[in-house]
Every structure is written in C-alpha cells, then in structure tokens.
Amino acid sequence: MQIQNLRPGAHIHLMGICGTAMASLAGLLKERGYKITGSDSNPYPPMSTQLEQLGIQIQKPYAAENLQPQPDFVIVGNVISANNPEAVELMRLKIPYASLPQALGEVIIEDRESIVISGTHGKTTTTSLMAWVAMELGLQPGFLIGGIPKNFAKSFQNPKGKYFVIEGDEYDTAFFDKVPKFIHYRPRHVILTSVEFDHADIYKDLNAVKKAFQRLVELIPQSGTLVYYAEDGNVAELAGKAQVAQKASYGLNQGEYRVQVLSTTEKGTAFRVTQRGMAVGEFSCSMAGDYNILNCTAVITLCHRLGWDMAKVKAAIASFTGVKRRQEILGEPNGVLIIEDFAHHPTAVRETLRGIRERYKGRKIIAVFEPRSATSRRKVFQKDYVEALALADEVLVMRAFDQAKIDEGDRFSSDELIADIFRVGRPAKAFQSADDIVRTLAKTTRPGDLVLIMSNGGFDGIYDKLLKALDKVAVDSVKTT
C-alpha cells in the first residue's frame, strides 16, 4: 500500500514525531482526516507543545507496543535507526511505511509549485518569511517549516492555492533512504542561502555536502527559478551547475540584486534593494543582522522574479514578526534581557552575535552556548567557535551533550574552548549543568545586561529556570529595600 492510496480515517503512526518536520507533517495529515499517533524519546517545546494543542498524544519511549493497535501506515523519521525497537517491530509486522520526505512529496506537495528554501543557514527564517508573504498576497500557500513562525502560530498549513513553501533540509531522509530530504520535495523554485560543511555525522567533508546541494539544483526544471547568494563561493559554483533558465543572485556587494542597510534599532532594520542599480524598493523588518537582511533579500528577489505585487510584498515583510527560537525575546526579569536563538554552527553563532551587538548597542552581552548538534559536539569547528563567541563580552559554555558515541580524539572540548577564549581577552567559564549556569547568572547579571542563550535542543529547561531565578532576584531586591 502507498500512502497516497490511504483513505481519510486511516491510522498513520509517526516514529520520531517531535522532530520539527515530523510534528508539522502530523498536523498536515490530521487536518486531512487521518487518525494520527506518534512516538518519541525526548519531547520538548515548541514542537511537543504544538502536538499537544493538536490533540496528538506522544507515546514514549520507543517500544514495539507503540504499534498496537496496528496502524495502517507508518512514517519513519530520520532519528530512527534500523535497530530501534519500533523499527524492528515495524519490519516484523510488515506494515507499509515511508520516510517523511517521501510522504510529503506524494501526499502534500503533489504537482504544486514547490518553493524550496535551502542552505546551511537561514532556512527556517527565510521559509517562514516566504510563506507569510505568499499568504499576505492571498495566494493561500501550503507550507512546512522547521520551526514555529510567530505570524502563524504553527509550523504547517495545507495548501489551497498552487504554491507549497518548504524548508529544504540537506540531512538524510531515513535509515532505508539515504538521500538528502530535499530530493523528495519536487523543487520548482529554489532559494539557496549558503553552503558550508555541517552534519559531520553523515557528511565526510565539504565536497560531500556540495554534492548533496548539486543534486538539488539539478532537479529544478528548465521553467523553474534559482535564487542564490552571490557572495558565497560554494553557492556560486553550484549555481553554475543548474540548468534552469531563470537564475537570480543577491548580496550586499555582489549579485544582480543588492541590499543596503539604511538603519538598525532595537525595533528592527530599514534597508533598500536594487536590481542592477535600479530601485526595487525600500523595506523594513523586525529583525537585525546582515544575515537576516540577506534572508529578506532572497525572498524579495524571488517575489520580484515571480512577478508578485511588490507593494504587498513590502507590507508583508514589515508585518513579519519572526520565528520562535530565532532571536526570540523571552523576557526582561530584573532588567536583564533574555534572548533565545537556535544558533549552533560557528557561522550562525558569529552572525547572531554580530546582529545582537548591532541591534542592542551599549548592553553587556553574555553568551550562553550549548554544544548539542552532531557537528558542534565534534572538534571539527573547535577553533572557529573561539572567534565567534569572543564577540560577546562574557561567555558561558555548557559541557558538550552526549559524546559517548564519538571517538575520544574527535570530541569537542568545552575546557579547551574556554582557555582559548581567555587568551583573546574575554572572560569565560565551562559548566557541568544548566542549573549551575542559572545560579551563576542570577548572582552576576545586572539590569541592562543581555543574556543570549544558543542551543538547538532543550538545554535542560534553562530558559524557564533563568526567567524564574531572575524574577526571584528582582522580588528579593524589592524586599530588601
């Protein structure tokens, strides 16, 4: 049985349901009338919260019993290995199954015009903005995003119009389908933001990463569109391999479309976009940092090439409020501004700190970093994090998350990072737990400080813990006065 042949009411089970894309697919399928169940080992917000709101119960941990009563179909996330107890039971029971990208391509995208946002960095924000602009222009797009855009309050939407906007991840599809996810997304229009080495657990080196992206650009039909960042040499090289007729480059100093930042404040950024020196328009957005303005420019470029109403595009960009966990302000207890960001690759850490420094001039910036991704837990970028994190005034680093399966000689070292940051003149300290970090920040922060917490995981609930701890400091301070 193939998933597109299932009738509404059929029972579909999702293994690894709390992944950002998996939780979104669960929502898309539930809205189409399927009975949805799912399992995961370590649910955490915001996706666990979204599933709760959808009325989808999360079964944990993974277990053979989760396939009883027996579903009609199973979608297997890429976190599932062949020896996972549920995967073993799936094969024993011979239940029909597919990967997430396969299911998306066959059931949701189908023959629509797929807009695939891809690249090492900026995918989630750019996808969210592209979906919002299409929505504001009345195009009724479908979308699937690897995060929760604040304008929509959920990470997915079933399409009513001809467009489907999707975050094109280069990570592999499933243990039985070892190709990048975006291969299944039927790309017609592609934005390529950046190409760097990442995902050290599945890619050997940069050349392997580039080959993955090459497969994407070669899939774009002749009648499609490729929008690419001109100032990334890897991206420009890949753009040259694409056979699509319509290509458009963008950048700050290179490219057909150029962007100039006019002003940056705590409220956002004003900027101007031109095409070969001719004005496209002046825009404003709530975000800061060159990388975010380039994300906006990529969307503007594609909209311009598709012939969309630029006045409406301008208004949509101005009303875009961002994405959860991307420079998200969590609160300002005791006068200390707490900001969360998903940054984990050293380039993302560096650019996030630059954007924060530009936007919040005059504040002391304390960077709190958890090495949690498969790449950041390895030593491949050990020295690159020094340059990135040294942009903060003070650095607090968590011990690397779960390195047991990484060869000892290949492990990232928090202690080495701290020593190197000290050498470039920045105070820094390594910690064994999130609770220790919270206790330290509660004692040492002062009104006016800014704490930027960077992790691509749950970070042991540090966000709420810090907000509560600083609230208590404020209350105690009032009592003593």
VENQUI-V371106 format. One record per residue. RES is the residue in one letter. PHI is phi as a letter, one per 20 degrees, with the letter a starting at -180 (none if undefined). Layout:
res=(RES	RES)
phi=(PHI	PHI)
//
This chain:
res=(M	Q	I	Q	N	L	R	P	G	A	H	I	H	L	M	G	I	C	G	T	A	M	A	S	L	A	G	L	L	K	E	R	G	Y	K	I	T	G	S	D	S	N	P	Y	P	P	M	S	T	Q	L	E	Q	L	G	I	Q	I	Q	K	P	Y	A	A	E	N	L	Q	P	Q	P	D	F	V	I	V	G	N	V	I	S	A	N	N	P	E	A	V	E	L	M	R	L	K	I	P	Y	A	S	L	P	Q	A	L	G	E	V	I	I	E	D	R	E	S	I	V	I	S	G	T	H	G	K	T	T	T	T	S	L	M	A	W	V	A	M	E	L	G	L	Q	P	G	F	L	I	G	G	I	P	K	N	F	A	K	S	F	Q	N	P	K	G	K	Y	F	V	I	E	G	D	E	Y	D	T	A	F	F	D	K	V	P	K	F	I	H	Y	R	P	R	H	V	I	L	T	S	V	E	F	D	H	A	D	I	Y	K	D	L	N	A	V	K	K	A	F	Q	R	L	V	E	L	I	P	Q	S	G	T	L	V	Y	Y	A	E	D	G	N	V	A	E	L	A	G	K	A	Q	V	A	Q	K	A	S	Y	G	L	N	Q	G	E	Y	R	V	Q	V	L	S	T	T	E	K	G	T	A	F	R	V	T	Q	R	G	M	A	V	G	E	F	S	C	S	M	A	G	D	Y	N	I	L	N	C	T	A	V	I	T	L	C	H	R	L	G	W	D	M	A	K	V	K	A	A	I	A	S	F	T	G	V	K	R	R	Q	E	I	L	G	E	P	N	G	V	L	I	I	E	D	F	A	H	H	P	T	A	V	R	E	T	L	R	G	I	R	E	R	Y	K	G	R	K	I	I	A	V	F	E	P	R	S	A	T	S	R	R	K	V	F	Q	K	D	Y	V	E	A	L	A	L	A	D	E	V	L	V	M	R	A	F	D	Q	A	K	I	D	E	G	D	R	F	S	S	D	E	L	I	A	D	I	F	R	V	G	R	P	A	K	A	F	Q	S	A	D	D	I	V	R	T	L	A	K	T	T	R	P	G	D	L	V	L	I	M	S	N	G	G	F	D	G	I	Y	D	K	L	L	K	A	L	D	K	V	A	V	D	S	V	K	T	T)
phi=(none	d	f	f	e	f	e	g	n	f	e	d	d	d	e	n	f	e	f	g	f	f	f	f	f	g	f	g	f	f	f	e	n	e	e	d	c	a	c	a	d	b	f	b	f	e	f	f	f	f	f	g	f	e	m	d	f	e	e	b	e	f	a	g	f	f	e	c	f	f	f	f	b	c	d	d	f	f	e	e	e	f	e	g	g	f	f	f	f	g	f	f	e	l	f	g	b	b	e	g	f	g	f	f	f	e	d	d	f	l	d	f	e	e	d	d	d	c	p	f	c	n	f	f	f	f	f	f	f	f	f	f	f	f	f	f	e	m	e	l	f	e	b	b	c	e	r	d	f	f	f	d	m	b	e	b	b	f	f	d	e	e	d	c	d	b	f	e	e	e	f	f	e	a	f	d	b	e	c	g	g	f	f	e	e	l	f	d	c	c	d	d	e	a	b	c	f	b	l	f	f	c	d	f	a	f	f	f	f	f	f	f	f	f	f	f	f	f	e	f	f	g	e	e	b	c	d	b	f	f	e	d	g	f	f	f	f	f	f	f	e	f	e	f	f	e	c	b	d	b	r	f	c	c	o	f	d	d	d	c	f	e	a	c	c	f	e	q	c	d	b	c	d	c	c	l	n	e	f	e	q	d	c	c	b	e	e	c	o	g	f	f	f	f	g	f	f	g	f	g	f	f	g	f	f	e	n	f	f	f	f	f	f	g	f	f	f	f	e	f	d	o	c	g	m	c	l	e	f	e	r	c	f	l	m	d	f	d	c	d	b	e	g	b	f	g	f	f	f	f	f	f	f	f	f	f	f	f	e	d	f	n	e	f	d	d	e	d	c	d	f	c	f	g	f	f	e	d	e	g	d	g	f	f	f	f	f	f	f	f	f	e	e	b	c	c	c	f	g	f	f	l	d	g	e	d	g	g	f	d	e	f	d	f	f	f	f	f	f	f	f	g	f	e	n	d	f	b	b	e	c	e	b	f	f	f	f	f	f	f	f	f	e	d	f	c	g	o	f	c	d	d	d	c	a	d	c	f	l	l	m	g	f	f	f	f	g	f	f	f	f	f	g	f	f	f	f	f	f	f	e)
//
